[in-house]
């Protein structure tokens, strides 16, 4: 299922992967994107896609800025997975 929802930007954290030393330079990090949903509930997206990460890092989002987030919700192996597809102002 694909969704596009409006969120408020809080902050982002740039994290290193556990096996970062074994990976190429452009694959060593991932982003934890902290947002608020329409009811002001905190949400976290773990972003591993290089193109989406580049877009987030080059954007100058400010606190509580409204963003349109496109994400995919998948149910596989008795587990729900959420994947951020795109983000825009």
C-alpha positions as CSV (number, residue, x, y, z in Angstrom):
1,X,0.0,0.0,0.0
2,X,1.3,3.4,-0.9
3,X,0.5,6.5,1.1
4,X,1.3,10.2,0.9
5,X,0.8,12.1,4.2
6,X,1.7,15.4,5.6
7,X,4.2,15.4,8.5
8,X,6.1,18.1,10.5
9,X,9.8,17.9,10.4
10,X,11.6,17.6,13.8
11,X,15.2,16.6,13.0
12,X,17.4,13.9,11.5
13,X,20.2,11.8,12.7
14,X,23.0,10.5,10.5
15,X,24.1,7.1,11.7
16,X,26.8,4.7,10.7
17,X,25.9,1.1,9.8
18,X,27.4,-1.6,11.9
19,X,29.6,-2.9,9.1
20,X,30.5,0.5,7.8
21,X,34.2,-0.3,7.5
22,X,33.5,-3.1,5.0
23,X,31.2,-0.9,2.8
24,X,32.0,1.7,0.1
25,X,32.1,5.3,1.3
26,X,28.6,6.2,-0.1
27,X,26.9,3.2,1.7
28,X,28.3,3.6,5.2
29,X,25.5,5.8,6.6
30,X,21.8,5.9,7.0
31,X,19.4,8.5,8.2
32,X,16.9,8.4,11.1
33,X,14.2,11.0,10.2
34,X,12.1,12.2,13.1
35,X,8.7,13.7,12.2
36,X,5.3,14.4,13.8
37,X,2.2,13.1,12.1
38,X,-1.1,15.0,11.8
39,X,-2.0,14.2,15.4
40,X,1.5,15.3,16.6
41,X,2.5,11.8,17.3
42,X,6.3,11.2,16.9
43,X,7.3,9.0,13.9
44,X,10.7,7.7,12.8
45,X,11.7,6.7,9.3
46,X,15.0,4.8,8.8
47,X,16.2,5.9,5.4
48,X,18.7,3.7,3.5
49,X,18.0,4.7,-0.1
50,X,21.0,6.8,-1.4
51,X,18.9,9.1,-3.6
52,X,16.4,9.9,-0.8
53,X,19.2,10.4,1.7
54,X,20.9,12.9,-0.7
55,X,17.6,14.7,-1.2
56,X,17.1,15.0,2.6
57,X,20.6,16.1,3.3
58,X,20.7,18.8,0.7
59,X,17.3,20.2,1.7
60,X,17.3,22.8,4.4
61,X,14.3,21.6,6.4
62,X,13.5,23.7,9.5
63,X,11.8,22.6,12.7
64,X,8.0,22.0,12.4
65,X,8.1,22.6,8.6
66,X,5.3,20.8,6.8
67,X,6.5,18.1,4.5
68,X,4.7,15.6,2.2
69,X,6.1,12.2,2.7
70,X,5.4,9.3,0.4
71,X,5.9,5.9,2.0
72,X,5.1,2.3,1.3
73,X,3.5,-0.1,3.8
74,X,4.3,-3.8,3.2
75,X,3.2,-6.9,5.1
76,X,5.7,-9.8,4.7
77,X,6.6,-12.8,6.9
78,X,4.1,-11.7,9.6
79,X,5.8,-8.3,9.9
80,X,4.8,-4.8,8.8
81,X,7.5,-2.8,7.1
82,X,7.4,0.9,6.3
83,X,9.7,2.3,3.6
84,X,10.0,6.0,2.9
85,X,9.8,6.5,-0.9
86,X,10.1,10.3,-1.3
87,X,9.9,13.6,0.7
88,X,9.0,17.1,-0.5
89,X,8.0,20.5,0.8
